[in-house]
């Protein structure tokens, strides 16, 4: 049977930890209704309501899930059917299709328009909306405009986050390790941030991940196929940004607004250019330690190589991608300027990237801050919820 979710159940992790049979069907909207966070709950906050207005200009956006009919009773219990929520059949518009689905709505005797949702609850609603790419104007104007209450009950907040994290993706292969593997290891890492065998294990996992998912495929392409400069350079540009973000412990959030954590970033240019201007593999190309002008510009590379390749499948402003050989590049340079042409030697770039990875792993042994940034990114790769109360690497500073 089909269920129309518009609140925290849009967040798939949360719903599937309640109802494992839930399968995404489509996303859509329901006319003559608006989302409101005024339904009374036992914890004193306001929960989401599919509120009927009768105005055809109003609409509530959400997700349709298919569940096993045998699970409906379990979902009713979770949602408090008959204890504040009632249910009804609605017609959901999904582009050129419509679906009949059941949805829960607040009983009028349980509505208090003065109520506001807790911060963690609204976060789940927004995460679900972003997960399924509901219309950005709806997310911005109907969800993010809501003034949530900070829940002072840390135990309750911790429990709610745990529901979302619990086992839903524990078996996911992250490239040489699973989410469950990382969850188990991070418990010991949080108690000892000094470099030890546990940190060494985490680094080995990450190194194998990089090799399995990037470096080994690039090497295979490089050996067997001619004319793949754009392919190799594009993959390396993606990998460079990932390495830059791992080093800084930065997490990409294209919807970043206002007072988001400092470790989130929306636009990649600053993170990318900073890496080009500091990583030692680029010394003598994008920066000189004595402060003298560098022969190449990091911003030029970012715009006309990285962005041009990823967005337009080309290089611009006279950048060219070449295979390195003794005659064209006897000194094994990464970049060479030949009159107005700027040559990138793809095999040298691959070698330099591997050189950086190896040196970074050595730095992790010595740097406490780099280890915290690394752990935060590992959490993020495994889609774990930020937990500054228990894990030092999530403290925003």
C-alpha positions as CSV (number, residue, x, y, z in Angstrom):
1,X,0.0,0.0,0.0
2,X,1.1,3.6,-0.7
3,X,1.9,6.1,2.1
4,X,2.3,9.9,1.5
5,X,5.1,11.2,3.8
6,X,5.6,14.9,4.2
7,X,7.4,15.1,7.6
8,X,10.3,13.3,9.2
9,X,9.3,10.0,7.5
10,X,10.6,11.5,4.2
11,X,14.1,10.9,5.6
12,X,14.6,7.3,4.3
13,X,16.9,6.2,7.1
14,X,14.3,7.2,9.7
15,X,11.4,5.5,7.9
16,X,13.2,2.3,7.0
17,X,14.4,1.8,10.6
18,X,10.7,1.7,11.5
19,X,9.4,-0.1,8.4
20,X,12.0,-2.1,6.5
21,X,9.6,-2.8,3.6
22,X,9.3,0.9,2.6
23,X,10.2,1.5,-1.0
24,X,10.3,4.8,-2.7
25,X,7.7,5.3,-5.5
26,X,7.7,8.9,-6.5
27,X,7.7,12.5,-5.2
28,X,4.8,14.9,-5.6
29,X,2.5,17.4,-4.1
30,X,-0.9,17.6,-2.5
31,X,-3.1,20.7,-3.3
32,X,-5.3,22.5,-0.8
33,X,-2.9,21.6,2.0
34,X,0.0,23.2,3.8
35,X,2.7,21.8,6.1
36,X,2.3,23.1,9.7
37,X,4.3,22.2,12.8
38,X,1.4,22.6,15.3
39,X,0.5,19.0,16.3
40,X,0.8,18.5,20.0
41,X,3.3,15.8,21.1
42,X,4.2,14.2,24.4
43,X,7.6,15.9,24.4
44,X,6.0,19.3,24.3
45,X,7.0,20.3,20.8
46,X,5.1,20.6,17.5
47,X,5.1,17.8,15.0
48,X,4.3,18.1,11.3
49,X,0.7,18.2,10.0
50,X,-0.7,17.9,6.6
51,X,-3.1,20.8,7.2
52,X,-6.1,21.2,5.0
53,X,-6.7,24.8,3.9
54,X,-9.2,24.4,1.0
55,X,-7.1,26.9,-1.0
56,X,-6.0,25.5,-4.4
57,X,-3.0,27.8,-4.3
58,X,-1.6,25.9,-1.3
59,X,0.3,22.7,-1.6
60,X,2.4,20.4,0.5
61,X,5.3,18.5,-1.1
62,X,6.3,15.0,0.0
63,X,7.3,11.4,-0.9
64,X,5.2,8.4,-1.8
65,X,6.4,5.1,-0.3
66,X,5.1,1.6,-0.9
67,X,4.9,-0.6,2.2
68,X,3.9,-4.1,2.9
69,X,0.3,-4.0,4.1
70,X,1.3,-6.2,7.0
71,X,3.5,-3.3,8.3
72,X,0.7,-0.8,8.3
73,X,-0.2,-1.5,11.9
74,X,3.4,-1.0,13.0
75,X,3.5,2.3,11.2
76,X,0.2,3.4,12.8
77,X,1.7,2.7,16.2
78,X,4.8,4.8,15.4
79,X,2.7,7.6,14.1
80,X,0.2,7.6,16.9
81,X,-2.9,6.9,14.9
82,X,-5.9,7.6,17.1
83,X,-3.7,9.4,19.6
84,X,-3.3,12.8,17.9
85,X,-3.2,11.7,14.3
86,X,-6.0,10.5,12.0
87,X,-5.6,9.2,8.5
88,X,-7.2,9.8,5.1
89,X,-6.7,8.9,1.5
90,X,-5.3,11.7,-0.7
91,X,-4.6,12.2,-4.4
92,X,-0.9,13.1,-4.9
93,X,0.2,14.8,-8.1
94,X,3.5,13.6,-9.5
95,X,4.1,15.3,-12.7
96,X,2.0,13.6,-15.4
97,X,0.9,10.9,-12.9
98,X,-1.4,10.9,-9.8
99,X,-1.4,8.4,-7.0
100,X,-3.9,7.5,-4.3
101,X,-2.1,7.2,-1.0
102,X,-2.8,7.2,2.8
103,X,-1.5,10.0,4.9
104,X,-1.6,11.0,8.5
105,X,-2.9,14.4,9.7
106,X,-3.4,16.1,13.0
107,X,-6.8,15.7,14.8
108,X,-8.1,19.2,15.4
109,X,-8.2,18.7,19.1
110,X,-4.4,18.2,19.1
111,X,-3.6,21.4,17.2
112,X,-1.8,24.3,19.0
113,X,-0.6,27.0,16.6
114,X,1.8,28.3,19.2
115,X,3.9,25.2,19.1
116,X,7.3,24.9,17.3
117,X,9.3,21.7,16.4
118,X,12.5,20.7,18.0
119,X,15.7,21.3,16.0
120,X,16.5,17.6,15.5
121,X,12.9,16.9,14.2
122,X,13.0,19.8,11.7
123,X,16.5,18.6,10.6
124,X,15.1,15.2,9.7
125,X,12.2,16.8,7.7
126,X,14.7,18.9,5.7
127,X,17.1,16.0,5.2
128,X,14.3,14.0,3.7
129,X,13.2,16.8,1.5
130,X,16.8,17.3,0.3
131,X,17.4,13.5,-0.1
132,X,14.6,13.3,-2.7
133,X,15.3,16.7,-4.2
134,X,11.9,18.3,-3.4
135,X,11.6,21.8,-5.1
136,X,14.2,24.2,-3.7
137,X,11.7,27.0,-3.2
138,X,9.5,24.7,-1.1
139,X,12.5,23.7,1.1
140,X,13.6,27.3,1.5
141,X,10.2,28.9,2.1
142,X,8.1,26.2,3.8
143,X,10.7,24.3,5.8
144,X,13.9,26.3,6.4
145,X,11.8,29.3,7.4
146,X,10.5,27.5,10.4
147,X,11.8,28.7,13.7
148,X,12.7,25.5,15.6
149,X,13.4,25.1,19.3
150,X,16.7,23.8,20.5
151,X,16.0,20.6,22.5
152,X,17.7,20.9,25.9
153,X,17.1,17.2,26.5
154,X,20.4,15.7,25.2
155,X,19.4,12.2,25.9
156,X,16.2,12.5,23.8
157,X,18.2,14.2,21.0
158,X,20.8,11.5,21.1
159,X,18.2,8.7,21.0
160,X,16.4,10.3,18.0
161,X,19.7,10.6,16.0
162,X,20.5,7.0,16.9
163,X,17.1,5.9,15.4
164,X,18.2,7.4,12.1
165,X,21.7,6.0,12.2
166,X,20.9,2.5,13.4
167,X,21.9,-0.3,11.1
168,X,20.2,1.1,8.0
169,X,23.3,1.1,6.0
170,X,25.7,-0.9,8.1
171,X,26.5,-3.4,5.4
172,X,27.3,-0.8,2.8
173,X,30.6,-1.4,1.1
174,X,32.7,1.7,1.4
175,X,35.7,0.2,-0.5
176,X,37.6,-2.2,1.7
177,X,35.4,-1.6,4.8
178,X,31.8,-1.4,5.7
179,X,29.9,1.3,7.6
180,X,29.6,-1.2,10.5
181,X,33.4,-1.5,10.5
182,X,33.9,2.2,10.8
183,X,31.2,2.5,13.5
184,X,33.0,0.0,15.6
185,X,36.4,1.5,15.1
186,X,35.4,5.1,15.8
187,X,34.2,4.1,19.3
188,X,37.9,3.4,20.2
189,X,39.2,6.4,18.3
190,X,37.1,8.8,20.2
191,X,38.7,7.7,23.5
192,X,42.3,7.9,22.2
193,X,43.0,10.6,19.5
194,X,46.8,9.8,19.8
195,X,48.1,7.9,16.8
196,X,47.8,4.2,17.4
197,X,47.0,0.9,15.7
198,X,43.3,1.8,15.4
199,X,44.2,5.0,13.5
200,X,46.5,3.0,11.3
201,X,43.7,0.6,10.5
202,X,41.4,3.5,9.5
203,X,44.1,5.0,7.3
204,X,44.6,1.6,5.6
205,X,40.9,1.4,4.9
206,X,40.9,4.8,3.4
207,X,44.0,4.1,1.3
208,X,42.4,0.9,-0.1
209,X,39.2,2.9,-0.9
210,X,41.2,5.4,-2.9
211,X,43.0,2.7,-4.8
212,X,39.9,0.6,-5.5
213,X,37.7,3.5,-6.6
214,X,40.1,5.9,-8.2
215,X,43.8,5.1,-8.6
216,X,43.6,1.5,-9.9
217,X,40.9,2.3,-12.5
218,X,42.9,5.3,-13.7
219,X,46.0,3.2,-14.1
220,X,44.0,0.6,-16.1
221,X,42.6,3.2,-18.4
222,X,46.0,4.8,-18.8
223,X,47.6,1.5,-19.9
224,X,45.0,0.2,-22.3
225,X,43.3,3.0,-24.1
226,X,44.6,5.9,-26.2
227,X,43.0,9.3,-26.2
228,X,41.8,9.3,-22.6
229,X,43.4,12.4,-21.3
230,X,40.1,14.1,-20.5
231,X,38.9,11.0,-18.7
232,X,42.0,10.7,-16.5
233,X,42.3,14.4,-15.8
234,X,38.6,14.6,-14.9
235,X,38.9,11.7,-12.4
236,X,42.0,13.3,-10.9
237,X,40.3,16.7,-10.6
238,X,37.5,15.0,-8.6
239,X,40.0,13.1,-6.5
240,X,42.0,16.3,-5.8
241,X,38.8,18.0,-4.4
242,X,38.1,15.0,-2.3
243,X,41.6,15.0,-0.9
244,X,41.4,18.7,-0.2
245,X,38.1,18.3,1.7
246,X,39.5,15.3,3.7
247,X,42.5,17.4,4.7
248,X,40.4,20.3,6.0
249,X,37.5,18.1,7.3
250,X,35.2,20.0,5.0
251,X,31.7,18.7,4.1
252,X,30.0,19.9,1.0
253,X,26.5,21.3,1.4
254,X,25.2,23.0,-1.7
255,X,22.2,24.5,0.2
256,X,24.5,26.1,2.9
257,X,22.8,29.1,4.4
258,X,23.2,31.3,7.4
259,X,24.7,29.9,10.6
260,X,25.6,26.4,9.3
261,X,28.7,24.8,10.9
262,X,32.1,26.2,9.8
263,X,33.1,22.8,8.5
264,X,30.4,22.9,5.8
265,X,31.0,24.6,2.4
266,X,28.8,25.3,-0.5
267,X,31.2,26.4,-3.3
268,X,34.4,24.4,-3.9
269,X,36.6,27.1,-5.3
270,X,38.1,28.2,-2.0
271,X,38.8,24.7,-0.8
272,X,40.2,23.7,-4.2
273,X,42.4,26.8,-4.7
274,X,43.7,26.6,-1.1
275,X,44.9,23.0,-1.7
276,X,46.6,23.9,-5.0
277,X,48.3,26.8,-3.3
278,X,49.6,24.7,-0.3
279,X,50.1,21.1,-1.2
280,X,53.8,20.5,-1.7
281,X,53.2,18.5,-5.0
282,X,52.3,21.9,-6.5
283,X,55.3,23.8,-5.2
284,X,57.0,25.6,-8.0
285,X,53.8,25.6,-10.1
286,X,51.0,27.3,-8.2
287,X,53.2,28.8,-5.4
288,X,56.8,29.4,-4.4
289,X,57.9,29.2,-0.8
290,X,60.0,32.4,-1.1
291,X,56.9,34.4,-2.1
292,X,58.0,35.0,-5.6
293,X,55.3,34.9,-8.4
294,X,54.3,31.4,-9.4
295,X,54.4,30.4,-13.1
296,X,50.8,29.1,-13.0
297,X,47.6,30.4,-11.4
298,X,45.5,28.2,-9.2
299,X,42.4,30.1,-10.1
300,X,43.1,29.7,-13.8
301,X,43.5,25.9,-13.2
302,X,40.3,25.7,-11.1
303,X,38.2,27.6,-13.7
304,X,39.6,26.4,-17.0
305,X,40.6,22.8,-16.1
306,X,38.7,21.5,-13.1
307,X,35.4,23.3,-13.8
308,X,35.7,23.2,-17.6
309,X,36.2,19.4,-17.5
310,X,33.5,18.6,-15.1
311,X,30.9,21.0,-16.4
312,X,31.6,21.3,-20.1
313,X,33.9,18.3,-20.9
314,X,36.7,20.5,-22.2
315,X,39.7,22.6,-21.2
316,X,39.8,26.3,-21.8
317,X,42.2,29.3,-21.8
318,X,44.9,27.3,-23.7
319,X,45.2,24.4,-21.3
320,X,46.0,21.1,-23.0
321,X,46.3,17.5,-21.6
322,X,49.2,15.4,-22.8
323,X,51.0,12.2,-22.2
324,X,54.4,12.7,-20.8
325,X,57.5,11.2,-22.6
326,X,61.2,12.0,-22.7
327,X,61.0,14.1,-25.8
328,X,58.1,16.3,-24.8
329,X,58.9,16.5,-21.0
330,X,62.4,15.4,-20.3
331,X,62.4,16.8,-16.7
332,X,59.1,15.1,-15.9
333,X,57.4,18.4,-15.1
334,X,53.8,18.5,-14.1
335,X,53.0,21.6,-16.2
336,X,54.9,23.3,-19.0
337,X,54.1,26.6,-20.6
338,X,54.9,26.6,-24.3
339,X,54.3,30.1,-25.7
340,X,50.6,30.6,-24.9
341,X,49.8,26.9,-24.4
342,X,49.8,25.3,-20.9
343,X,50.4,21.6,-21.0
344,X,49.2,19.2,-18.2
345,X,51.0,15.9,-18.2
346,X,48.4,13.5,-17.0
347,X,50.8,10.7,-15.9
348,X,52.8,13.1,-13.9
349,X,49.6,14.4,-12.3
350,X,48.7,10.9,-11.3
351,X,52.1,10.3,-9.9
352,X,52.1,13.5,-7.9
353,X,48.6,12.7,-6.6
354,X,49.9,9.4,-5.3
355,X,52.9,11.1,-3.8
356,X,50.6,13.5,-2.0
357,X,48.5,10.7,-0.6
358,X,51.5,8.9,0.8
359,X,52.9,12.1,2.4
360,X,49.4,12.9,3.8
361,X,49.3,9.5,5.6
362,X,52.6,10.3,7.2
363,X,51.3,13.7,8.3
364,X,48.3,12.0,9.9
365,X,50.7,10.2,12.3
366,X,52.0,13.5,13.6
367,X,49.0,15.9,13.4
368,X,46.2,15.7,15.9
369,X,44.1,18.3,14.0
370,X,44.5,16.4,10.7
371,X,43.3,13.2,12.4
372,X,40.2,14.9,13.7
373,X,39.4,16.3,10.2
374,X,40.0,12.8,8.8
375,X,37.6,11.2,11.3
376,X,34.9,13.7,10.5
377,X,35.1,13.0,6.8
378,X,35.0,9.2,7.5
379,X,31.8,9.8,9.5
380,X,30.4,11.9,6.6
381,X,31.3,9.2,4.0
382,X,29.3,6.7,6.2
383,X,26.4,9.2,6.5
384,X,26.6,9.4,10.2
385,X,24.9,12.2,12.1
386,X,27.1,14.9,13.6
387,X,27.5,14.2,17.3
388,X,29.6,16.9,19.0
389,X,28.6,15.6,22.5
390,X,30.4,12.3,22.1
391,X,32.9,12.8,19.2
392,X,35.5,15.6,19.4
393,X,35.9,15.8,15.7
394,X,32.3,17.1,15.3
395,X,32.9,20.1,17.6
396,X,32.6,23.2,15.4
397,X,35.5,25.5,15.8
